[in-house]
Amino acid sequence: MPRPRDLDTFETLVAIMEQLRAPDGCPWDRQQTHASLREFLLAECYESLEALDEDNIDKLRDELGDLLLQIVFHAQIAAEAGEFKVQDVINRINTKLVNRHPHIFGSTKAATAEEVAHNWEELKQQEREKGASILESVPEQMPALGYSQEVQRRVAQVGFDWEDLDGVIEKLGEEVEELKRAASQKQRAQEYGDLLFTLVNIARRLGVNSEAALREANRKFVRRFAYMEQVCRQRGVKIGDLSFDKQNKLWKEAKNKVK
């Protein structure tokens, strides 16, 4: 097969995928299915998020390409099965964007981002089947923090929300006390879940992405603990042999050294 040209066009990507899936194409690509590609799609999403968190533009460019590959891969499998083509995917998203931006492509007025978000939710509600919940389309496979934040964002759009942040902070205190009073493991798990749910609500009110914030906290902890391990190796001691007070002192040193 000739080497593809015009490597900067979407059409070339589609053509490459068609060749890879052809009878004389790549054995690995040919045996893939929607189901077998699930883990790769998820991994590429997370790798794209990691690039965003790191503010690494070169990495983001590459990861978005990998993510686009997954989309084209699924579209090609669907086309072979007579389900839909990649053009149908593009048509659907273009139609959705036009329909949900009547302030750009129609006569509706929306001067602020808040008005746009409100109109977006109203239009989505009109698209839902009669009697369907506004929460029905939130994917349950989402990470729990992200799912919680999206659920709370949607209900807030229809007015089911605290009047101000103080009310949520007060609720947080109540949840802490309920966790303290939990008598069984089952109750502790339930109350802890309620506590997390309230923390996510606070994050939403503050404009903080819960998933991104926790990912950054995780990375920061890992960097600081790695510093502690390095210091221990340099000093010829094992971190597990240190007393808690010495470990805590070393942790404070790590906090000052590693941001």
N, C-alpha and C positions, 0 to 999 in steps of 0.2 A: 504494500500500500504506500502511496506517496506521502511524504511528510506534510502535515497541514500547513497552510499559509494563513496570512491574516490572523495572527494569534491574539490580536486585540479586539476581536469581535465576538459577540454572543453566539452568532450563527456558527462560528468555528467550534465553539465549545459543544454545541448541540451535535454538530457533525462528528466530532471526535467520539462523543458518547455513543452515537449510532454505530460507529465503526467498532468500538470496543465490545458492543453487545451483539455484533453481527455473528452469523454462524462461523465465520473464520476469524473472529475477533479474539479478545483476551479470555482465556479459560476462567480466570477468577471473576472478572466482571460479568461474564455470561451466566454464572451460577448464582449471582446475587438476587435477592427478592426484597420486597418492601420490609419484610420482617427481619431479614438478616442485616439490613442496613440501619436498623433503629439505633444500635449502639454507636455507630459512626456519626449519625446525624446529631445525636445528643452530645457526643464528644466534641464535634466541631462547634456547636453552640457554646459550650463551656470554654473552649480555647479562644473563641472570639471575645467572650466576656473577659477572659484573662488579659487579652491584649488591650481591651478598653481600660481595665483596672490599672494596668501598668502604664497607660498612656503611651503605648508603643505603636506608632503609626505604621512602621514597616511591617511589624508582626500582624497588625490589624488587617493590612492589605492582603497579606498571604492567607490569613484565617478566613476572611470573607470569601476569598476565592475557593477555599476548601468547602465552605458552607454552600456556596453557589453550586459547586460540583454535586453535592448531595441532592439539591433540589432538581438539577437536571437529570441526575441518575434516577430518581424516583419517577420523574416525568417520562423518561424513556421506557422504564419498565411498564408504566401505565399505558403508554402508547402501543407497546407490543401486545398488551392484553386487550386493546380496543377500549380502554376505560376513558382516557383523556390524553391530550397532547400538551406539550409545553406551551403552545400558543393559547390553549384554554386557560392555563394557569395565569398567563400574563393578561389575558382578556378579563378574567375574574378580578384580579387585583386592580387593574386600570379602572374597571367599572365601579368597583367599591370606592376607590379614591375619589372619583368624580362625584358619585352619589353622596359621599359623606363630607364633601367640601362644597356645599351649596353656596357658601359665602364667597367662594372663588369662581365656581362654574355655574352659579345660579343667582337668584335674587335675594337670598337670605343675608342678613347683616350679622356680623360677629366681629367686634372690635378688639376683643381681648382673648388671650389663650384660654381663660376660664370659660368664656362664652362658647368658644370652639369646642372645648371638652364637653360642655353640657349638651350642645347640639349633637355631638358625636354619639353620646349615650342615648339620646332621644331617637336618633336615626337607627341605631342598633336595635333598640327596643321595637321599632316598627318592623324591622326585618325578621324578628323572632316569630315563631309560631304562636298563635293565640294561646295564652295561658302559660307560656314558658317563663321560667324564672330568669331574672337578669344574671343570675349566677351559674346558670346551666352550662354556659360555654366556657367557663374557666376550667382549663385542663387540670384534672386531679393529679396528673403525673408531674406537675410543677414541683420544684422544691418547696417544702412546707412554708418557709418564711415568705417566699415570693407569692405563693398561693394565697396566704393570709392577707398580704398587703393588697393584692388585686381584688380579693373579695371585699375587703373593707373600703377600698377606693370606689368600687361599683355601688355599694349601698349608700356611701356618702353622697354620690351623685344624685340620688333620689331623696336626700334629706335625712337619712337615718345616720346621724352623726352627733357627737358631742358639740355643744355650743362653743366651747373653747378648750384649750389645752389643759387648763387647770382641772377640768372635770375628768380628763383621762389620767392625769397624774394622781388625783384622789383615788380613782379606780385602781391604779397600780398599787397603791398602799393597801387597799382592801384585799387585793389578790395575794400580796405578800403575807398578810396576816392569815388568810385562809390556807396558804401553803404551810405556814407554821403549825396550824391546828390540825392538819391532815393526819389521820390516825392509821391509815393503811397504805400499802404501796400503791394500790389502785387509786386511792384518793390523792396521794401525792402526785402521781402521774397526771391526773386530771387537773389538779390545781396548778401544777407547773405549766401545763398546756395553756391554761387560762392566763397565766402570768406572761408567757411568751406572746400570746395573742394581743394582750394589752400593750406590751412593749412595741409590737409591730404597729399598733395604732398610733402610738406616740411618734414613731419614726415617720409614719405617713404624714402626720400633722406638721412635723418639722421639715418635711421635704427630703427625708433621708431614705435611701433605698436599703431595706433591711438586709437583703442578700449581699449586696455590695459592701455594706458596712461590716457584716460579720466576716466576709471573705478577707477584707483588709485587716480586721482584728486578728484573724487566724494567721495571716502572713506575717504580721508584726510580731506575734507571739513566737512563731517558728524562727524568725530572724534573731530574736533576743535569746531564745533558748539555745540556738546554735552558737551564739557568742559565749554563753555560759559554758557550753561543752568545750569550745576552743580554749577558753581561759583555763579550764580544769586540766586539759591536756598539756598546756604550757607549764602549768604548775605541778604536773605530775601527780594529780589526785583524781579520784573518781567522784563524779557529781553525786552518785548514790551514797557515798560514804560521808558526805558532808551533813552536818546537823541542819535542821530546818532554818535556824537563825543564820547560819553561814550561807545556805542556799538563798535565803531571802536577801541577804546583803549583796550577794553576787547578782541577784535579779535586779536590784536597784542600780547596780553598776551598769548592767546591760541596758536598762531603760535610759540611762544617761548617755550611753555610747551609741545605741542603735535606735533609730527612729522608725 
